[in-house]
Amino acid sequence: MRVRILGAGIVGLSVADELIRRGHEVELVDPSPGAGASYAAAGMLSPAGEAWYGEEDLTRLCLSSLALWPDFAARLGVPVHTRGTLLVGVDAGDVQQVERQLAVLDLAGVSYERLVRRELLAREPGLGRVAGGAFLAEDHSVDPRAVVAALIDRLPTLVEPGERQQAGVETNTVASSEAGDRVGLDTDSFVPHESGSTSEVTVIATGAQLPDPYSSLIRPVRGDVVRVRTQEPVERTVRAWVHGEQVYVVPRTDSDEVVIGATSEERDGPLLPTVEGVWRLLDSARRVVPALDRASVVEVTSRHRPGTADNLPLIGPTHEPGVVLAAGAFRNGILLAPLIARLVADHIETGSVEPAVDPRRFRTKEDG
């Protein structure tokens, strides 16, 4: 099969890799591979930490994709941080939020270990004044930029060297807002069946900006992320409620970098970090891990997550023959990448569709 993939974030690259492994011919179209949400993402492989009421299908898919990550990461030669995740609350009200999350995990049959303050500090000595929480042993993390770089290295004939540099796949990039100016893909130029194209199938994986008539299926949700360097290591990912605010602190396994995120805003305006958003992140993070007061800020990034009306991805066929969507992964794009790749490849080969993520559950602009 000849397949044209529009979009080379972690989802588009993973789909390309899976299809090539299965013997298909692939054309990849993206002016800035890996420069969108994949560039900003913290890389939490966290189905338990993201589970919530009414999202049973999403939790099921996230758990299925997590099971694919060990082989996926080994094939790419990318390390996975497997020390687990601490879910913590700073005050009594925050601990109630943690308890609500644990109740969801009970319904989903996901295991966890409830911890009091003393036990939390034993797992992560650098924690501040936390009141209680839990340990999610199976929630891991990975560096998305390393994953994107590894995928690009596996697809040398599809991604030119100049594009790799533009994508910002080097992990030591210093803080800059210029990357945000080049993220917007010109989806108007992404015509599913261009004149002269020999592709039999087009896969649209353009993140938060889908071409018409599919653009109405995605709602862009802005998120600010801060990267810091610290000489006082954080051992585990920490997902925290801080006086009603949510924050996560994600350490990298092979460096002194820690990723702090992420705001969530649905509003228009320039895709640039805001003072208010960055202040909230840093203030919350330093309350959870006080040593971050002495960390160096090395990068602040803002990107759009691709949300959908029901928070489930769009994976599978459209009303147009030969046009397949691989979009709408929202907060779980990194976690879901290997599963999305498998579902897309399975659909192209057999016509199979996972009902929960079938894009035809929504009407497009063309449908009316």
BALOBA-1460 file (C-alpha; in Angstrom, 3 decimals):
// residues 368
<rec num="1" residu="m" x="0.000" y="0.000" z="0.000"/>
<rec num="2" residu="r" x="1.185" y="3.537" z="-0.767"/>
<rec num="3" residu="v" x="0.341" y="5.808" z="2.165"/>
<rec num="4" residu="r" x="0.717" y="9.576" z="2.460"/>
<rec num="5" residu="i" x="0.927" y="10.878" z="6.036"/>
<rec num="6" residu="l" x="0.191" y="14.537" z="6.735"/>
<rec num="7" residu="g" x="1.936" y="15.593" z="9.939"/>
<rec num="8" residu="a" x="5.179" y="14.388" z="11.507"/>
<rec num="9" residu="g" x="4.710" y="14.773" z="15.216"/>
<rec num="10" residu="i" x="5.129" y="11.692" z="17.379"/>
<rec num="11" residu="v" x="1.829" y="10.267" z="16.088"/>
<rec num="12" residu="g" x="2.574" y="10.752" z="12.393"/>
<rec num="13" residu="l" x="6.125" y="9.467" z="12.798"/>
<rec num="14" residu="s" x="4.941" y="6.420" z="14.765"/>
<rec num="15" residu="v" x="2.354" y="5.617" z="12.103"/>
<rec num="16" residu="a" x="5.027" y="5.935" z="9.394"/>
<rec num="17" residu="d" x="7.380" y="3.646" z="11.299"/>
<rec num="18" residu="e" x="4.686" y="1.008" z="11.854"/>
<rec num="19" residu="l" x="3.598" y="1.040" z="8.219"/>
<rec num="20" residu="i" x="7.158" y="0.748" z="6.936"/>
<rec num="21" residu="r" x="7.781" y="-2.152" z="9.330"/>
<rec num="22" residu="r" x="4.780" y="-3.858" z="7.724"/>
<rec num="23" residu="g" x="6.145" y="-3.335" z="4.225"/>
<rec num="24" residu="h" x="4.106" y="-0.350" z="3.030"/>
<rec num="25" residu="e" x="5.428" y="2.634" z="1.045"/>
<rec num="26" residu="v" x="5.163" y="5.898" z="2.979"/>
<rec num="27" residu="e" x="5.356" y="9.581" z="2.069"/>
<rec num="28" residu="l" x="5.594" y="11.975" z="5.030"/>
<rec num="29" residu="v" x="4.517" y="15.615" z="4.661"/>
<rec num="30" residu="d" x="5.376" y="18.202" z="7.323"/>
<rec num="31" residu="p" x="7.394" y="21.449" z="7.084"/>
<rec num="32" residu="s" x="8.557" y="21.160" z="10.719"/>
<rec num="33" residu="p" x="8.708" y="17.552" z="11.959"/>
<rec num="34" residu="g" x="8.346" y="17.190" z="15.705"/>
<rec num="35" residu="a" x="7.915" y="20.909" z="16.337"/>
<rec num="36" residu="g" x="4.339" y="20.891" z="17.600"/>
<rec num="37" residu="a" x="2.864" y="19.421" z="20.774"/>
<rec num="38" residu="s" x="5.467" y="16.629" z="20.726"/>
<rec num="39" residu="y" x="8.163" y="19.255" z="21.269"/>
<rec num="40" residu="a" x="6.526" y="20.651" z="24.404"/>
<rec num="41" residu="a" x="5.157" y="17.449" z="25.947"/>
<rec num="42" residu="a" x="6.497" y="16.195" z="29.276"/>
<rec num="43" residu="g" x="6.134" y="12.593" z="28.121"/>
<rec num="44" residu="m" x="4.118" y="11.063" z="30.955"/>
<rec num="45" residu="l" x="3.039" y="7.498" z="30.241"/>
<rec num="46" residu="s" x="0.334" y="7.874" z="32.832"/>
<rec num="47" residu="p" x="-2.989" y="6.071" z="32.290"/>
<rec num="48" residu="a" x="-3.708" y="5.982" z="36.037"/>
<rec num="49" residu="g" x="-2.770" y="9.621" z="36.582"/>
<rec num="50" residu="e" x="-5.057" y="10.722" z="33.724"/>
<rec num="51" residu="a" x="-8.024" y="8.461" z="34.531"/>
<rec num="52" residu="w" x="-11.284" y="10.238" z="35.309"/>
<rec num="53" residu="y" x="-15.017" y="9.646" z="35.633"/>
<rec num="54" residu="g" x="-16.858" y="8.923" z="32.390"/>
<rec num="55" residu="e" x="-13.637" y="8.228" z="30.474"/>
<rec num="56" residu="e" x="-13.513" y="4.451" z="30.806"/>
<rec num="57" residu="d" x="-12.818" y="3.893" z="27.111"/>
<rec num="58" residu="l" x="-9.929" y="6.351" z="27.202"/>
<rec num="59" residu="t" x="-8.440" y="4.678" z="30.275"/>
<rec num="60" residu="r" x="-8.749" y="1.278" z="28.583"/>
<rec num="61" residu="l" x="-6.954" y="2.539" z="25.469"/>
<rec num="62" residu="c" x="-4.240" y="4.236" z="27.533"/>
<rec num="63" residu="l" x="-3.594" y="1.036" z="29.474"/>
<rec num="64" residu="s" x="-3.414" y="-0.940" z="26.209"/>
<rec num="65" residu="s" x="-0.912" y="1.524" z="24.760"/>
<rec num="66" residu="l" x="1.206" y="1.508" z="27.924"/>
<rec num="67" residu="a" x="1.628" y="-2.251" z="27.439"/>
<rec num="68" residu="l" x="3.124" y="-1.543" z="23.986"/>
<rec num="69" residu="w" x="5.702" y="0.943" z="25.245"/>
<rec num="70" residu="p" x="8.442" y="-1.453" z="26.472"/>
<rec num="71" residu="d" x="8.879" y="-3.008" z="23.008"/>
<rec num="72" residu="f" x="8.351" y="0.351" z="21.268"/>
<rec num="73" residu="a" x="11.017" y="2.078" z="23.382"/>
<rec num="74" residu="a" x="13.438" y="-0.844" z="23.029"/>
<rec num="75" residu="r" x="13.083" y="-0.750" z="19.245"/>
<rec num="76" residu="l" x="13.854" y="2.979" z="19.262"/>
<rec num="77" residu="g" x="16.656" y="2.678" z="21.822"/>
<rec num="78" residu="v" x="14.997" y="5.244" z="24.095"/>
<rec num="79" residu="p" x="15.038" y="4.849" z="27.914"/>
<rec num="80" residu="v" x="11.785" y="4.811" z="29.888"/>
<rec num="81" residu="h" x="11.663" y="6.251" z="33.400"/>
<rec num="82" residu="t" x="10.107" y="3.396" z="35.387"/>
<rec num="83" residu="r" x="10.299" y="4.598" z="38.985"/>
<rec num="84" residu="g" x="6.587" y="5.252" z="39.111"/>
<rec num="85" residu="t" x="4.539" y="8.367" z="39.846"/>
<rec num="86" residu="l" x="3.507" y="10.015" z="43.103"/>
<rec num="87" residu="l" x="0.027" y="11.507" z="43.206"/>
<rec num="88" residu="v" x="-0.031" y="14.039" z="46.059"/>
<rec num="89" residu="g" x="-2.196" y="16.661" z="47.709"/>
<rec num="90" residu="v" x="-0.767" y="19.652" z="49.568"/>
<rec num="91" residu="d" x="-3.731" y="20.382" z="51.858"/>
<rec num="92" residu="a" x="-6.840" y="18.546" z="53.017"/>
<rec num="93" residu="g" x="-8.905" y="19.787" z="50.084"/>
<rec num="94" residu="d" x="-6.214" y="18.605" z="47.675"/>
<rec num="95" residu="v" x="-6.150" y="15.179" z="49.310"/>
<rec num="96" residu="q" x="-9.895" y="14.973" z="48.650"/>
<rec num="97" residu="q" x="-9.128" y="15.482" z="44.964"/>
<rec num="98" residu="v" x="-6.569" y="12.678" z="45.176"/>
<rec num="99" residu="e" x="-9.191" y="10.442" z="46.795"/>
<rec num="100" residu="r" x="-11.614" y="11.156" z="43.946"/>
<rec num="101" residu="q" x="-8.945" y="10.032" z="41.502"/>
<rec num="102" residu="l" x="-8.284" y="6.877" z="43.485"/>
<rec num="103" residu="a" x="-12.002" y="6.089" z="43.427"/>
<rec num="104" residu="v" x="-11.837" y="6.214" z="39.619"/>
<rec num="105" residu="l" x="-8.906" y="3.797" z="39.689"/>
<rec num="106" residu="d" x="-10.911" y="1.450" z="41.899"/>
<rec num="107" residu="l" x="-13.676" y="1.406" z="39.274"/>
<rec num="108" residu="a" x="-11.135" y="0.780" z="36.518"/>
<rec num="109" residu="g" x="-9.414" y="-2.004" z="38.424"/>
<rec num="110" residu="v" x="-6.085" y="-0.143" z="38.410"/>
<rec num="111" residu="s" x="-3.837" y="-0.783" z="41.409"/>
<rec num="112" residu="y" x="-2.202" y="1.904" z="43.543"/>
<rec num="113" residu="e" x="-0.697" y="2.310" z="47.005"/>
<rec num="114" residu="r" x="-2.220" y="4.931" z="49.293"/>
<rec num="115" residu="l" x="0.481" y="6.799" z="51.265"/>
<rec num="116" residu="v" x="0.559" y="9.156" z="54.248"/>
<rec num="117" residu="r" x="2.975" y="12.079" z="54.434"/>
<rec num="118" residu="r" x="5.801" y="10.093" z="56.045"/>
<rec num="119" residu="e" x="5.574" y="7.392" z="53.370"/>
<rec num="120" residu="l" x="5.512" y="9.976" z="50.573"/>
<rec num="121" residu="l" x="8.692" y="11.566" z="51.902"/>
<rec num="122" residu="a" x="10.340" y="8.152" z="52.037"/>
<rec num="123" residu="r" x="9.637" y="7.760" z="48.295"/>
<rec num="124" residu="e" x="10.592" y="11.337" z="47.406"/>
<rec num="125" residu="p" x="12.648" y="13.070" z="50.142"/>
<rec num="126" residu="g" x="12.528" y="16.417" z="48.357"/>
<rec num="127" residu="l" x="8.790" y="16.844" z="48.741"/>
<rec num="128" residu="g" x="7.500" y="19.842" z="50.665"/>
<rec num="129" residu="r" x="4.454" y="20.095" z="52.935"/>
<rec num="130" residu="v" x="2.239" y="17.439" z="51.379"/>
<rec num="131" residu="a" x="-0.720" y="16.054" z="53.316"/>
<rec num="132" residu="g" x="-1.210" y="12.699" z="51.624"/>
<rec num="133" residu="g" x="-1.342" y="10.853" z="48.346"/>
<rec num="134" residu="a" x="-0.637" y="7.619" z="46.519"/>
<rec num="135" residu="f" x="1.997" y="5.777" z="44.520"/>
<rec num="136" residu="l" x="1.155" y="4.776" z="40.938"/>
<rec num="137" residu="a" x="3.782" y="2.123" z="40.256"/>
<rec num="138" residu="e" x="2.900" y="1.574" z="36.593"/>
<rec num="139" residu="d" x="2.782" y="5.237" z="35.518"/>
<rec num="140" residu="h" x="6.087" y="5.970" z="33.782"/>
<rec num="141" residu="s" x="7.599" y="8.696" z="31.592"/>
<rec num="142" residu="v" x="9.779" y="9.150" z="28.521"/>
<rec num="143" residu="d" x="11.496" y="12.072" z="26.806"/>
<rec num="144" residu="p" x="9.313" y="12.859" z="23.741"/>
<rec num="145" residu="r" x="12.104" y="14.759" z="22.014"/>
<rec num="146" residu="a" x="14.324" y="11.693" z="22.248"/>
<rec num="147" residu="v" x="11.497" y="9.558" z="20.865"/>
<rec num="148" residu="v" x="10.940" y="11.946" z="17.942"/>
<rec num="149" residu="a" x="14.675" y="12.051" z="17.215"/>
<rec num="150" residu="a" x="14.859" y="8.239" z="17.266"/>
<rec num="151" residu="l" x="11.884" y="7.927" z="14.930"/>
<rec num="152" residu="i" x="13.396" y="10.458" z="12.541"/>
<rec num="153" residu="d" x="16.650" y="8.476" z="12.562"/>
<rec num="154" residu="r" x="14.624" y="5.397" z="11.580"/>
<rec num="155" residu="l" x="13.067" y="7.307" z="8.681"/>
<rec num="156" residu="p" x="16.129" y="8.911" z="7.034"/>
<rec num="157" residu="t" x="14.664" y="8.913" z="3.524"/>
<rec num="158" residu="l" x="11.475" y="10.640" z="4.694"/>
<rec num="159" residu="v" x="12.896" y="13.421" z="6.886"/>
<rec num="160" residu="e" x="15.683" y="15.561" z="5.480"/>
<rec num="161" residu="p" x="18.578" y="16.688" z="7.731"/>
<rec num="162" residu="g" x="17.548" y="20.325" z="7.401"/>
<rec num="163" residu="e" x="14.082" y="19.476" z="8.638"/>
<rec num="164" residu="r" x="15.542" y="17.695" z="11.681"/>
<rec num="165" residu="q" x="17.307" y="20.863" z="12.749"/>
<rec num="166" residu="q" x="14.151" y="22.914" z="12.201"/>
<rec num="167" residu="a" x="12.195" y="20.482" z="14.337"/>
<rec num="168" residu="g" x="14.357" y="21.305" z="17.352"/>
<rec num="169" residu="v" x="15.065" y="17.706" z="18.243"/>
<rec num="170" residu="e" x="18.249" y="18.550" z="20.107"/>
<rec num="171" residu="t" x="17.580" y="18.169" z="23.823"/>
<rec num="172" residu="n" x="19.751" y="21.112" z="24.916"/>
<rec num="173" residu="t" x="17.758" y="23.860" z="23.178"/>
<rec num="174" residu="v" x="17.849" y="27.076" z="25.236"/>
<rec num="175" residu="a" x="14.667" y="28.967" z="26.054"/>
<rec num="176" residu="s" x="13.176" y="30.714" z="23.057"/>
<rec num="177" residu="s" x="9.783" y="31.781" z="21.798"/>
<rec num="178" residu="e" x="10.837" y="31.502" z="18.152"/>
<rec num="179" residu="a" x="9.895" y="27.818" z="18.025"/>
<rec num="180" residu="g" x="6.304" y="28.732" z="18.779"/>
<rec num="181" residu="d" x="6.156" y="31.001" z="15.743"/>
<rec num="182" residu="r" x="6.826" y="28.134" z="13.355"/>
<rec num="183" residu="v" x="4.568" y="25.515" z="14.842"/>
<rec num="184" residu="g" x="1.414" y="26.388" z="12.942"/>
<rec num="185" residu="l" x="1.049" y="24.000" z="10.029"/>
<rec num="186" residu="d" x="-0.509" y="25.437" z="6.888"/>
<rec num="187" residu="t" x="-3.236" y="22.819" z="6.784"/>
<rec num="188" residu="d" x="-4.830" y="24.540" z="3.788"/>
<rec num="189" residu="s" x="-1.937" y="23.140" z="1.764"/>
<rec num="190" residu="f" x="-2.577" y="19.606" z="3.022"/>
<rec num="191" residu="v" x="-4.863" y="18.342" z="0.271"/>
<rec num="192" residu="p" x="-5.667" y="14.666" z="0.967"/>
<rec num="193" residu="h" x="-5.426" y="13.681" z="-2.701"/>
<rec num="194" residu="e" x="-3.098" y="16.076" z="-4.508"/>
<rec num="195" residu="s" x="-2.976" y="16.074" z="-8.267"/>
<rec num="196" residu="g" x="-0.365" y="13.584" z="-9.402"/>
<rec num="197" residu="s" x="-0.217" y="11.788" z="-6.055"/>
<rec num="198" residu="t" x="0.073" y="8.018" z="-6.267"/>
<rec num="199" residu="s" x="-1.013" y="7.426" z="-2.662"/>
<rec num="200" residu="e" x="-3.812" y="4.972" z="-2.094"/>
<rec num="201" residu="v" x="-4.440" y="6.189" z="1.464"/>
<rec num="202" residu="t" x="-3.907" y="9.545" z="3.182"/>
<rec num="203" residu="v" x="-3.465" y="9.632" z="6.966"/>
<rec num="204" residu="i" x="-4.111" y="13.039" z="8.574"/>
<rec num="205" residu="a" x="-2.033" y="13.441" z="11.738"/>
<rec num="206" residu="t" x="-1.687" y="17.221" z="11.914"/>
<rec num="207" residu="g" x="-2.319" y="17.637" z="15.624"/>
<rec num="208" residu="a" x="-4.427" y="20.577" z="16.739"/>
<rec num="209" residu="q" x="-4.928" y="21.894" z="13.203"/>
<rec num="210" residu="l" x="-6.807" y="19.579" z="10.884"/>
<rec num="211" residu="p" x="-7.575" y="20.564" z="7.284"/>
<rec num="212" residu="d" x="-11.176" y="21.166" z="6.256"/>
<rec num="213" residu="p" x="-13.664" y="19.590" z="6.453"/>
<rec num="214" residu="y" x="-12.227" y="18.036" z="9.640"/>
<rec num="215" residu="s" x="-11.067" y="21.175" z="11.447"/>
<rec num="216" residu="s" x="-14.290" y="21.397" z="13.477"/>
<rec num="217" residu="l" x="-13.534" y="18.021" z="15.093"/>
<rec num="218" residu="i" x="-10.591" y="19.453" z="17.068"/>
<rec num="219" residu="r" x="-10.514" y="22.102" z="19.766"/>
<rec num="220" residu="p" x="-7.021" y="23.492" z="20.434"/>
<rec num="221" residu="v" x="-6.225" y="23.619" z="24.165"/>
<rec num="222" residu="r" x="-3.215" y="25.755" z="24.974"/>
<rec num="223" residu="g" x="-0.615" y="24.586" z="27.486"/>
<rec num="224" residu="d" x="2.491" y="26.282" z="28.924"/>
<rec num="225" residu="v" x="5.438" y="24.091" z="29.952"/>
<rec num="226" residu="v" x="8.611" y="25.107" z="31.819"/>
<rec num="227" residu="r" x="11.917" y="23.207" z="31.684"/>
<rec num="228" residu="v" x="14.474" y="23.698" z="34.452"/>
<rec num="229" residu="r" x="17.822" y="22.237" z="35.443"/>
<rec num="230" residu="t" x="18.517" y="21.287" z="39.032"/>
<rec num="231" residu="q" x="21.462" y="19.832" z="40.925"/>
<rec num="232" residu="e" x="19.055" y="18.392" z="43.513"/>
<rec num="233" residu="p" x="17.519" y="15.421" z="41.725"/>
<rec num="234" residu="v" x="13.846" y="14.563" z="41.651"/>
<rec num="235" residu="e" x="13.582" y="10.779" z="41.705"/>
<rec num="236" residu="r" x="10.013" y="10.258" z="40.503"/>
<rec num="237" residu="t" x="7.313" y="12.003" z="38.527"/>
<rec num="238" residu="v" x="5.100" y="13.979" z="40.894"/>
<rec num="239" residu="r" x="1.527" y="14.853" z="39.939"/>
<rec num="240" residu="a" x="0.125" y="17.234" z="42.529"/>
<rec num="241" residu="w" x="-2.879" y="19.199" z="43.620"/>
<rec num="242" residu="v" x="-1.698" y="22.474" z="45.174"/>
<rec num="243" residu="h" x="-4.510" y="24.470" z="46.814"/>
<rec num="244" residu="g" x="-6.783" y="23.446" z="43.959"/>
<rec num="245" residu="e" x="-4.199" y="23.910" z="41.201"/>
<rec num="246" residu="q" x="-2.808" y="20.942" z="39.265"/>
<rec num="247" residu="v" x="0.879" y="20.662" z="38.415"/>
<rec num="248" residu="y" x="3.281" y="17.922" z="37.403"/>
<rec num="249" residu="v" x="7.031" y="17.636" z="37.869"/>
<rec num="250" residu="v" x="8.709" y="15.148" z="35.533"/>
<rec num="251" residu="p" x="12.442" y="14.327" z="35.842"/>
<rec num="252" residu="r" x="14.527" y="13.089" z="32.921"/>
<rec num="253" residu="t" x="16.459" y="9.864" z="33.486"/>
<rec num="254" residu="d" x="19.642" y="10.875" z="31.685"/>
<rec num="255" residu="s" x="20.071" y="14.553" z="32.627"/>
<rec num="256" residu="d" x="19.429" y="17.137" z="35.337"/>
<rec num="257" residu="e" x="16.371" y="18.440" z="33.467"/>
<rec num="258" residu="v" x="12.947" y="18.595" z="35.094"/>
<rec num="259" residu="v" x="9.773" y="19.415" z="33.149"/>
<rec num="260" residu="i" x="7.041" y="21.412" z="34.901"/>
<rec num="261" residu="g" x="3.580" y="21.617" z="33.418"/>
<rec num="262" residu="a" x="1.064" y="22.298" z="32.288"/>
<rec num="263" residu="t" x="-1.551" y="25.006" z="32.062"/>
<rec num="264" residu="s" x="-4.797" y="24.308" z="30.223"/>
<rec num="265" residu="e" x="-6.582" y="27.177" z="28.487"/>
<rec num="266" residu="e" x="-9.078" y="27.361" z="25.649"/>
<rec num="267" residu="r" x="-8.606" y="30.865" z="24.282"/>
<rec num="268" residu="d" x="-7.413" y="32.684" z="21.210"/>
<rec num="269" residu="g" x="-4.309" y="34.839" z="20.895"/>
<rec num="270" residu="p" x="-0.622" y="34.388" z="20.079"/>
<rec num="271" residu="l" x="0.781" y="30.954" z="20.874"/>
<rec num="272" residu="l" x="3.210" y="32.291" z="23.476"/>
<rec num="273" residu="p" x="3.615" y="31.535" z="27.197"/>
<rec num="274" residu="t" x="1.863" y="33.957" z="29.519"/>
<rec num="275" residu="v" x="3.293" y="35.491" z="32.689"/>
<rec num="276" residu="e" x="0.261" y="34.336" z="34.666"/>
<rec num="277" residu="g" x="0.486" y="30.760" z="33.376"/>
<rec num="278" residu="v" x="4.211" y="30.424" z="34.000"/>
<rec num="279" residu="w" x="3.917" y="31.980" z="37.465"/>
<rec num="280" residu="r" x="1.188" y="29.488" z="38.428"/>
<rec num="281" residu="l" x="3.307" y="26.555" z="37.289"/>
<rec num="282" residu="l" x="6.465" y="27.672" z="39.077"/>
<rec num="283" residu="d" x="4.646" y="28.683" z="42.262"/>
<rec num="284" residu="s" x="2.861" y="25.338" z="42.482"/>
<rec num="285" residu="a" x="5.959" y="23.322" z="41.595"/>
<rec num="286" residu="r" x="8.135" y="24.983" z="44.230"/>
<rec num="287" residu="r" x="5.522" y="24.305" z="46.911"/>
<rec num="288" residu="v" x="5.595" y="20.609" z="46.024"/>
<rec num="289" residu="v" x="9.385" y="20.364" z="45.541"/>
<rec num="290" residu="p" x="10.986" y="23.309" z="47.409"/>
<rec num="291" residu="a" x="14.461" y="22.651" z="45.958"/>
<rec num="292" residu="l" x="13.165" y="23.854" z="42.594"/>
<rec num="293" residu="d" x="13.596" y="27.375" z="44.010"/>
<rec num="294" residu="r" x="17.291" y="26.934" z="43.190"/>
<rec num="295" residu="a" x="16.778" y="25.446" z="39.721"/>
<rec num="296" residu="s" x="17.693" y="27.273" z="36.520"/>
<rec num="297" residu="v" x="14.932" y="27.995" z="34.016"/>
<rec num="298" residu="v" x="16.179" y="26.917" z="30.589"/>
<rec num="299" residu="e" x="13.049" y="26.896" z="28.432"/>
<rec num="300" residu="v" x="9.435" y="28.020" z="28.421"/>
<rec num="301" residu="t" x="7.199" y="26.614" z="25.709"/>
<rec num="302" residu="s" x="3.566" y="26.977" z="24.691"/>
<rec num="303" residu="r" x="1.735" y="24.598" z="22.351"/>
<rec num="304" residu="h" x="-1.796" y="23.476" z="21.534"/>
<rec num="305" residu="r" x="-3.107" y="20.073" z="22.560"/>
<rec num="306" residu="p" x="-5.593" y="18.543" z="20.099"/>
<rec num="307" residu="g" x="-8.786" y="18.056" z="22.095"/>
<rec num="308" residu="t" x="-12.089" y="16.540" z="20.973"/>
<rec num="309" residu="a" x="-15.662" y="16.890" z="22.233"/>
<rec num="310" residu="d" x="-15.462" y="13.661" z="24.251"/>
<rec num="311" residu="n" x="-11.672" y="13.678" z="24.927"/>
<rec num="312" residu="l" x="-11.282" y="10.487" z="22.876"/>
<rec num="313" residu="p" x="-8.967" y="10.417" z="19.848"/>
<rec num="314" residu="l" x="-10.041" y="10.277" z="16.211"/>
<rec num="315" residu="i" x="-8.491" y="7.119" z="14.758"/>
<rec num="316" residu="g" x="-9.859" y="5.549" z="11.614"/>
<rec num="317" residu="p" x="-11.864" y="6.205" z="8.454"/>
<rec num="318" residu="t" x="-13.703" y="9.359" z="7.367"/>
<rec num="319" residu="h" x="-16.545" y="9.958" z="4.937"/>
<rec num="320" residu="e" x="-13.874" y="10.349" z="2.221"/>
<rec num="321" residu="p" x="-12.649" y="7.041" z="0.768"/>
<rec num="322" residu="g" x="-8.951" y="6.558" z="1.432"/>
<rec num="323" residu="v" x="-8.725" y="9.305" z="4.082"/>
<rec num="324" residu="v" x="-7.881" y="8.190" z="7.629"/>
<rec num="325" residu="l" x="-7.567" y="10.337" z="10.774"/>
<rec num="326" residu="a" x="-4.925" y="9.866" z="13.473"/>
<rec num="327" residu="a" x="-5.664" y="12.881" z="15.618"/>
<rec num="328" residu="g" x="-7.234" y="14.239" z="18.794"/>
<rec num="329" residu="a" x="-5.051" y="12.491" z="21.383"/>
<rec num="330" residu="f" x="-5.368" y="15.579" z="23.628"/>
<rec num="331" residu="r" x="-3.259" y="15.051" z="26.800"/>
<rec num="332" residu="n" x="-2.167" y="11.520" z="25.876"/>
<rec num="333" residu="g" x="-0.433" y="11.855" z="22.517"/>
<rec num="334" residu="i" x="2.883" y="10.449" z="23.715"/>
<rec num="335" residu="l" x="1.290" y="7.583" z="25.630"/>
<rec num="336" residu="l" x="-1.090" y="6.640" z="22.812"/>
<rec num="337" residu="a" x="1.386" y="6.928" z="19.906"/>
<rec num="338" residu="p" x="2.239" y="3.206" z="19.551"/>
<rec num="339" residu="l" x="-1.405" y="2.163" z="19.873"/>
<rec num="340" residu="i" x="-2.562" y="4.773" z="17.345"/>
<rec num="341" residu="a" x="0.115" y="3.530" z="14.937"/>
<rec num="342" residu="r" x="-1.106" y="-0.041" z="15.335"/>
<rec num="343" residu="l" x="-4.794" y="0.880" z="14.972"/>
<rec num="344" residu="v" x="-4.130" y="2.916" z="11.828"/>
<rec num="345" residu="a" x="-2.018" y="0.178" z="10.245"/>
<rec num="346" residu="d" x="-4.600" y="-2.478" z="11.157"/>
<rec num="347" residu="h" x="-7.372" y="-0.383" z="9.591"/>
<rec num="348" residu="i" x="-5.406" y="0.162" z="6.379"/>
<rec num="349" residu="e" x="-4.704" y="-3.550" z="6.093"/>
<rec num="350" residu="t" x="-7.976" y="-5.094" z="7.280"/>
<rec num="351" residu="g" x="-10.576" y="-2.326" z="7.577"/>
<rec num="352" residu="s" x="-10.861" y="-2.864" z="11.335"/>
<rec num="353" residu="v" x="-11.961" y="0.083" z="13.476"/>
<rec num="354" residu="e" x="-11.936" y="0.599" z="17.261"/>
<rec num="355" residu="p" x="-15.525" y="1.820" z="17.832"/>
<rec num="356" residu="a" x="-14.645" y="4.169" z="20.703"/>
<rec num="357" residu="v" x="-12.350" y="6.280" z="18.512"/>
<rec num="358" residu="d" x="-14.104" y="6.006" z="15.125"/>
<rec num="359" residu="p" x="-14.021" y="9.571" z="13.692"/>
<rec num="360" residu="r" x="-17.419" y="9.027" z="12.080"/>
<rec num="361" residu="r" x="-19.052" y="9.361" z="15.519"/>
<rec num="362" residu="f" x="-18.919" y="13.134" z="14.913"/>
<rec num="363" residu="r" x="-20.242" y="15.236" z="12.084"/>
<rec num="364" residu="t" x="-17.767" y="17.283" z="10.060"/>
<rec num="365" residu="k" x="-18.371" y="20.659" z="8.399"/>
<rec num="366" residu="e" x="-19.119" y="18.836" z="5.182"/>
<rec num="367" residu="d" x="-21.720" y="16.640" z="6.874"/>
<rec num="368" residu="g" x="-23.583" y="19.751" z="8.002"/>
